[in-house]
Amino acid sequence: MRLYIKDEYKKFVNLLDFSRGKYSTGQVFEDFLYMSAIALKNSCDFDKNEEDWYFSIIKKYEKNELEVFPKLLAELVLIIVKNDKFTDVLGEIYQAINLNSKGSGQFFTPNHLAEAMAKMIIDKPSNTDGVITVNDPACGSGVLLLNAANSFKDENIDYSKKLLVYGQDIDIRCFCMTYIQLSLAGIPGIVVLGNSLLNEKRKIYYTPQYVKNCLEKNNKKNKAS
């Protein structure tokens, strides 16, 4: 059963139904998350094991069926760039197609609450000369971290240089949603798959902007020496 789907998300959700029942909407959405996260991660920080995982996923689809996945990613990017502020697009779609597991205590923070929380946590980004770090140990789809970047945007501060976010979640779908959205937003961040309470780290992905910042920092050090 689907919940209400925003008009701006309908094309994306319709693409998920490309197989007309051969694959479930949930299965296609999850595979999209895994494949997109791996592609973004390996574009800046290659890992052979992640590439092997990618190819194990695509085996289930016919060649012509695989064409839907870049279309989904393109549609996601289009939704993001059309908005003035970063919103939890994937988290909202995830809930709209009824994939969240309330039985296991999986609840998502509404965007307006995450926005208020980010403002309370960060206060005034302009009050500091250094880099502000925001840590969410149960990040879900990354809504709090996205709103942290919005707080910087509101003050015309370059979040790509002045913000560092750290997100962790035990659910691999949430891990991927957070990583994809932070990466597409150009937010420097580290995303971890695992139980924060147990200090478990099954996967660690660095966003492209984080990798870029580290390379630039190293280059400056090398030039200085």
VOVEX-656834 format. One record per residue (C-alpha): x, y, z; residue number from 1. Coordinates in Angstrom, 3 decimals. Layout:
<pts>
{x:X | y:Y | z:Z | seq:NUM}
...
</pts>
This chain:
<pts>
{x:0.000 | y:0.000 | z:0.000 | seq:1}
{x:1.319 | y:3.441 | z:-0.926 | seq:2}
{x:0.913 | y:6.571 | z:1.121 | seq:3}
{x:0.558 | y:10.069 | z:-0.331 | seq:4}
{x:3.186 | y:10.805 | z:-2.986 | seq:5}
{x:4.144 | y:14.389 | z:-3.784 | seq:6}
{x:3.654 | y:15.465 | z:-7.378 | seq:7}
{x:7.387 | y:16.155 | z:-7.770 | seq:8}
{x:8.153 | y:12.522 | z:-6.801 | seq:9}
{x:5.584 | y:10.803 | z:-9.036 | seq:10}
{x:7.833 | y:10.415 | z:-12.070 | seq:11}
{x:10.520 | y:8.807 | z:-9.901 | seq:12}
{x:8.018 | y:6.427 | z:-8.290 | seq:13}
{x:6.496 | y:5.554 | z:-11.676 | seq:14}
{x:9.961 | y:4.610 | z:-12.938 | seq:15}
{x:10.242 | y:2.182 | z:-10.023 | seq:16}
{x:7.243 | y:0.336 | z:-11.510 | seq:17}
{x:8.939 | y:-0.161 | z:-14.890 | seq:18}
{x:8.654 | y:-3.972 | z:-14.780 | seq:19}
{x:4.881 | y:-4.019 | z:-14.162 | seq:20}
{x:5.127 | y:-6.684 | z:-11.488 | seq:21}
{x:8.222 | y:-8.641 | z:-12.502 | seq:22}
{x:10.092 | y:-6.882 | z:-9.698 | seq:23}
{x:8.483 | y:-5.206 | z:-6.725 | seq:24}
{x:8.726 | y:-1.440 | z:-6.324 | seq:25}
{x:10.568 | y:-1.983 | z:-3.057 | seq:26}
{x:13.134 | y:-4.295 | z:-4.644 | seq:27}
{x:13.870 | y:-1.856 | z:-7.469 | seq:28}
{x:14.149 | y:1.039 | z:-4.999 | seq:29}
{x:16.569 | y:-0.878 | z:-2.784 | seq:30}
{x:18.709 | y:-1.951 | z:-5.738 | seq:31}
{x:18.740 | y:1.647 | z:-6.946 | seq:32}
{x:20.035 | y:2.731 | z:-3.535 | seq:33}
{x:22.789 | y:0.120 | z:-3.464 | seq:34}
{x:23.938 | y:0.682 | z:-7.033 | seq:35}
{x:23.879 | y:4.489 | z:-6.788 | seq:36}
{x:25.741 | y:4.543 | z:-3.488 | seq:37}
{x:28.434 | y:2.218 | z:-4.832 | seq:38}
{x:28.803 | y:4.211 | z:-8.059 | seq:39}
{x:29.183 | y:7.501 | z:-6.182 | seq:40}
{x:31.595 | y:5.998 | z:-3.647 | seq:41}
{x:33.787 | y:4.292 | z:-6.257 | seq:42}
{x:33.948 | y:7.451 | z:-8.368 | seq:43}
{x:36.147 | y:9.041 | z:-5.706 | seq:44}
{x:37.315 | y:6.186 | z:-3.458 | seq:45}
{x:37.470 | y:2.934 | z:-5.388 | seq:46}
{x:36.946 | y:-0.373 | z:-3.616 | seq:47}
{x:36.997 | y:-3.688 | z:-5.509 | seq:48}
{x:34.707 | y:-5.381 | z:-2.976 | seq:49}
{x:32.070 | y:-2.713 | z:-3.498 | seq:50}
{x:32.393 | y:-3.088 | z:-7.270 | seq:51}
{x:31.846 | y:-6.843 | z:-6.910 | seq:52}
{x:28.721 | y:-6.118 | z:-4.877 | seq:53}
{x:27.515 | y:-3.810 | z:-7.658 | seq:54}
{x:27.894 | y:-6.502 | z:-10.310 | seq:55}
{x:26.161 | y:-9.071 | z:-8.119 | seq:56}
{x:23.120 | y:-6.766 | z:-8.007 | seq:57}
{x:22.846 | y:-6.081 | z:-11.730 | seq:58}
{x:22.905 | y:-9.800 | z:-12.582 | seq:59}
{x:19.212 | y:-10.138 | z:-11.802 | seq:60}
{x:18.199 | y:-7.598 | z:-14.481 | seq:61}
{x:18.068 | y:-7.868 | z:-18.251 | seq:62}
{x:20.277 | y:-5.463 | z:-20.204 | seq:63}
{x:17.355 | y:-3.301 | z:-21.315 | seq:64}
{x:15.974 | y:-3.244 | z:-17.761 | seq:65}
{x:19.167 | y:-1.721 | z:-16.403 | seq:66}
{x:18.409 | y:1.446 | z:-18.373 | seq:67}
{x:15.938 | y:2.500 | z:-15.675 | seq:68}
{x:18.606 | y:3.026 | z:-13.003 | seq:69}
{x:20.452 | y:5.980 | z:-14.591 | seq:70}
{x:17.021 | y:7.455 | z:-15.342 | seq:71}
{x:16.129 | y:7.178 | z:-11.649 | seq:72}
{x:19.377 | y:8.866 | z:-10.643 | seq:73}
{x:18.853 | y:11.645 | z:-13.180 | seq:74}
{x:15.319 | y:12.208 | z:-11.890 | seq:75}
{x:16.599 | y:12.348 | z:-8.296 | seq:76}
{x:19.210 | y:14.956 | z:-9.261 | seq:77}
{x:16.523 | y:16.976 | z:-11.050 | seq:78}
{x:14.304 | y:16.964 | z:-7.940 | seq:79}
{x:17.221 | y:18.118 | z:-5.780 | seq:80}
{x:18.334 | y:20.982 | z:-8.037 | seq:81}
{x:14.776 | y:22.291 | z:-8.404 | seq:82}
{x:14.519 | y:22.895 | z:-4.641 | seq:83}
{x:16.014 | y:25.964 | z:-2.958 | seq:84}
{x:16.807 | y:23.904 | z:0.115 | seq:85}
{x:17.961 | y:20.341 | z:0.588 | seq:86}
{x:15.083 | y:18.032 | z:1.445 | seq:87}
{x:14.981 | y:14.375 | z:2.410 | seq:88}
{x:13.751 | y:13.212 | z:-0.984 | seq:89}
{x:14.722 | y:9.552 | z:-0.657 | seq:90}
{x:13.444 | y:9.280 | z:2.905 | seq:91}
{x:10.071 | y:10.676 | z:1.910 | seq:92}
{x:9.822 | y:8.306 | z:-1.063 | seq:93}
{x:10.951 | y:5.390 | z:1.137 | seq:94}
{x:8.059 | y:6.083 | z:3.494 | seq:95}
{x:5.557 | y:6.833 | z:0.721 | seq:96}
{x:6.072 | y:3.400 | z:-0.838 | seq:97}
{x:5.789 | y:1.913 | z:2.663 | seq:98}
{x:9.266 | y:0.418 | z:3.093 | seq:99}
{x:10.018 | y:1.707 | z:6.581 | seq:100}
{x:9.772 | y:-0.939 | z:9.282 | seq:101}
{x:7.705 | y:0.502 | z:12.132 | seq:102}
{x:7.557 | y:-2.950 | z:13.704 | seq:103}
{x:11.285 | y:-2.770 | z:14.396 | seq:104}
{x:11.048 | y:0.795 | z:15.685 | seq:105}
{x:12.068 | y:2.561 | z:12.486 | seq:106}
{x:10.618 | y:6.067 | z:12.465 | seq:107}
{x:11.781 | y:9.024 | z:10.381 | seq:108}
{x:12.091 | y:12.580 | z:11.669 | seq:109}
{x:9.815 | y:14.987 | z:9.741 | seq:110}
{x:11.726 | y:17.634 | z:7.813 | seq:111}
{x:10.350 | y:20.592 | z:9.795 | seq:112}
{x:11.526 | y:19.034 | z:13.067 | seq:113}
{x:14.949 | y:18.226 | z:11.597 | seq:114}
{x:15.205 | y:21.825 | z:10.405 | seq:115}
{x:14.440 | y:23.127 | z:13.899 | seq:116}
{x:16.896 | y:20.669 | z:15.470 | seq:117}
{x:19.665 | y:21.697 | z:13.065 | seq:118}
{x:19.156 | y:25.362 | z:13.915 | seq:119}
{x:19.279 | y:24.619 | z:17.650 | seq:120}
{x:22.391 | y:22.450 | z:17.353 | seq:121}
{x:24.376 | y:24.715 | z:15.073 | seq:122}
{x:23.096 | y:28.086 | z:16.302 | seq:123}
{x:24.959 | y:30.590 | z:14.067 | seq:124}
{x:27.492 | y:29.082 | z:11.631 | seq:125}
{x:28.945 | y:32.578 | z:11.150 | seq:126}
{x:30.039 | y:32.621 | z:14.799 | seq:127}
{x:32.961 | y:30.294 | z:14.115 | seq:128}
{x:36.051 | y:30.565 | z:11.938 | seq:129}
{x:36.694 | y:26.818 | z:11.865 | seq:130}
{x:34.830 | y:23.775 | z:10.595 | seq:131}
{x:31.627 | y:22.746 | z:12.357 | seq:132}
{x:31.078 | y:19.017 | z:12.773 | seq:133}
{x:27.588 | y:17.540 | z:13.088 | seq:134}
{x:27.230 | y:13.914 | z:14.203 | seq:135}
{x:24.021 | y:11.883 | z:13.902 | seq:136}
{x:24.480 | y:8.341 | z:15.339 | seq:137}
{x:21.082 | y:7.176 | z:14.036 | seq:138}
{x:20.893 | y:9.204 | z:10.851 | seq:139}
{x:18.079 | y:7.438 | z:9.007 | seq:140}
{x:18.041 | y:8.948 | z:5.527 | seq:141}
{x:20.173 | y:11.937 | z:6.562 | seq:142}
{x:17.470 | y:14.564 | z:7.114 | seq:143}
{x:19.230 | y:16.245 | z:10.068 | seq:144}
{x:22.536 | y:16.383 | z:8.201 | seq:145}
{x:20.885 | y:17.871 | z:5.116 | seq:146}
{x:19.285 | y:20.540 | z:7.266 | seq:147}
{x:22.642 | y:21.290 | z:8.839 | seq:148}
{x:23.803 | y:22.294 | z:5.349 | seq:149}
{x:20.609 | y:24.340 | z:4.929 | seq:150}
{x:21.565 | y:26.340 | z:8.041 | seq:151}
{x:24.811 | y:27.275 | z:6.311 | seq:152}
{x:23.011 | y:28.134 | z:3.080 | seq:153}
{x:20.673 | y:30.446 | z:4.999 | seq:154}
{x:23.686 | y:32.521 | z:6.056 | seq:155}
{x:25.434 | y:32.314 | z:2.677 | seq:156}
{x:28.284 | y:30.283 | z:4.176 | seq:157}
{x:30.060 | y:27.670 | z:2.068 | seq:158}
{x:28.993 | y:24.415 | z:3.722 | seq:159}
{x:31.267 | y:22.473 | z:1.373 | seq:160}
{x:34.258 | y:23.974 | z:3.199 | seq:161}
{x:32.921 | y:24.897 | z:6.634 | seq:162}
{x:30.789 | y:21.856 | z:7.499 | seq:163}
{x:31.675 | y:18.235 | z:8.176 | seq:164}
{x:28.920 | y:15.713 | z:8.873 | seq:165}
{x:29.130 | y:12.226 | z:10.312 | seq:166}
{x:26.163 | y:9.887 | z:9.962 | seq:167}
{x:25.697 | y:6.306 | z:11.098 | seq:168}
{x:22.829 | y:3.841 | z:10.840 | seq:169}
{x:22.305 | y:0.124 | z:11.356 | seq:170}
{x:20.018 | y:-0.211 | z:8.296 | seq:171}
{x:21.864 | y:-0.529 | z:4.982 | seq:172}
{x:19.074 | y:1.211 | z:3.075 | seq:173}
{x:19.317 | y:4.211 | z:5.394 | seq:174}
{x:23.092 | y:4.133 | z:5.095 | seq:175}
{x:22.782 | y:4.323 | z:1.302 | seq:176}
{x:20.082 | y:7.007 | z:1.322 | seq:177}
{x:22.178 | y:9.233 | z:3.551 | seq:178}
{x:25.305 | y:8.722 | z:1.488 | seq:179}
{x:23.568 | y:9.381 | z:-1.841 | seq:180}
{x:21.858 | y:12.556 | z:-0.666 | seq:181}
{x:24.952 | y:13.983 | z:1.033 | seq:182}
{x:27.026 | y:13.191 | z:-2.052 | seq:183}
{x:24.605 | y:14.792 | z:-4.504 | seq:184}
{x:24.310 | y:17.847 | z:-2.257 | seq:185}
{x:28.086 | y:18.304 | z:-2.238 | seq:186}
{x:28.298 | y:17.975 | z:1.546 | seq:187}
{x:31.579 | y:16.759 | z:3.086 | seq:188}
{x:30.716 | y:13.727 | z:5.147 | seq:189}
{x:31.511 | y:10.297 | z:6.484 | seq:190}
{x:28.728 | y:7.708 | z:6.518 | seq:191}
{x:29.019 | y:4.499 | z:8.503 | seq:192}
{x:26.959 | y:1.311 | z:8.390 | seq:193}
{x:26.703 | y:-0.253 | z:11.825 | seq:194}
{x:25.336 | y:-0.055 | z:15.348 | seq:195}
{x:26.573 | y:3.150 | z:16.993 | seq:196}
{x:26.014 | y:1.752 | z:20.488 | seq:197}
{x:28.365 | y:-1.149 | z:19.742 | seq:198}
{x:30.854 | y:1.018 | z:17.831 | seq:199}
{x:30.216 | y:-1.287 | z:14.866 | seq:200}
{x:31.588 | y:-0.222 | z:11.491 | seq:201}
{x:30.633 | y:-2.640 | z:8.701 | seq:202}
{x:31.099 | y:-0.100 | z:5.913 | seq:203}
{x:32.542 | y:3.413 | z:5.803 | seq:204}
{x:31.830 | y:5.660 | z:2.820 | seq:205}
{x:33.367 | y:9.111 | z:2.315 | seq:206}
{x:31.423 | y:11.591 | z:0.199 | seq:207}
{x:33.087 | y:12.970 | z:-2.950 | seq:208}
{x:33.267 | y:16.462 | z:-1.406 | seq:209}
{x:34.997 | y:15.049 | z:1.675 | seq:210}
{x:37.565 | y:13.283 | z:-0.504 | seq:211}
{x:38.055 | y:16.444 | z:-2.560 | seq:212}
{x:38.635 | y:18.536 | z:0.566 | seq:213}
{x:41.174 | y:16.023 | z:1.892 | seq:214}
{x:43.076 | y:16.030 | z:-1.407 | seq:215}
{x:43.140 | y:19.822 | z:-1.504 | seq:216}
{x:44.381 | y:19.938 | z:2.084 | seq:217}
{x:47.153 | y:17.446 | z:1.325 | seq:218}
{x:48.165 | y:19.363 | z:-1.792 | seq:219}
{x:48.487 | y:22.577 | z:0.237 | seq:220}
{x:50.642 | y:20.783 | z:2.801 | seq:221}
{x:52.878 | y:19.371 | z:0.073 | seq:222}
{x:53.302 | y:22.796 | z:-1.544 | seq:223}
{x:54.073 | y:24.373 | z:1.834 | seq:224}
{x:56.759 | y:21.754 | z:2.539 | seq:225}
</pts>
